[in-house]
């Protein structure tokens, strides 16, 4: 079967199949950006590992941050099946030629932010990622199945952090409310620009890479999240929020902020990227030592 | 320096075959196994792991898959459904 027939029959494209250049390029861009987001996403949370309020919370947070590294690796492996090298993708991240999700350019100021990231950011990621489990490109879809299984732990641990704070002292509850106030709008922006301004959406839908529009997914996220905020006893910081016919009408986020953060002007863009580059450079001697050891063993065996 | 690519196969439990789960980079087989343990079995997804250098795998070509697999197409007599079973015959 040729490419279009496979897509039309809702089949899966596999690595060595013939595929249009644009399909390959779109996937490389999207999967690489997704992988970069996973590993950059380790930073805002890693920030709180040493300050987690208990050993239990610390162990959980470490497991979660390790999962994010794992998600990055699944995704880099999926991208490599398209004929690119992970080292080149990392170079493009480090030199700013490829992007990562702009949500990770916001700071984690309090412990409640760790709860808000798990609940809102991972919650939004799940809404985005579940449809990707049916993406037309096999290796990406399979990687997303693994990622989605693990994300639900992330979301629940975040909700649990906030639930505990919301049932604690007034000061703890205020801290949770403050985190929701700061993360609500950036979380809504995670679904990308509105459909009327989205540049890649139509072609991606035709190729079966994307299954739902940005606005559909954003609506789904709001409908899912607002009742959860009610359980926490927190107020979603949107005066325009109205429950109507089983759905929530909500105020759109300020997309000029999204574009500005994507351009590099968010509160932490510079810090995130320079930390990533430093970690990569600091690890160079480990990679070199491992390669030298492997070469030595191979020479002895020969 | 480019670390070789390894394909990872995991046996999810005893009684099942190893199944391909993905790939990773590592300088040698020992490191590939350790990395595979961390990347692909953080939640007890396996009881055994194989790693194989991706460069050592020979694969059939997707371009020639028709010629390659067609010869099986006309040998319907290889399937039990090819045979007519007379009325009343059981356990066949």
Interface residues (C-beta under 8 A of the other chain):
Chain A: X14 X16 X17 X18 X63 X66 X67 X70 X73 X74 X77 X78 X80 X81 X85 X86 X87 X139 X142 X143 X150 X287 X288 X290 X291 X293 X294 X297 X298
Chain B: X1 X2 X3 X5 X22 X23 X24 X25 X26 X27 X28 X31 X38 X39 X42 X43 X59 X61 X62 X63
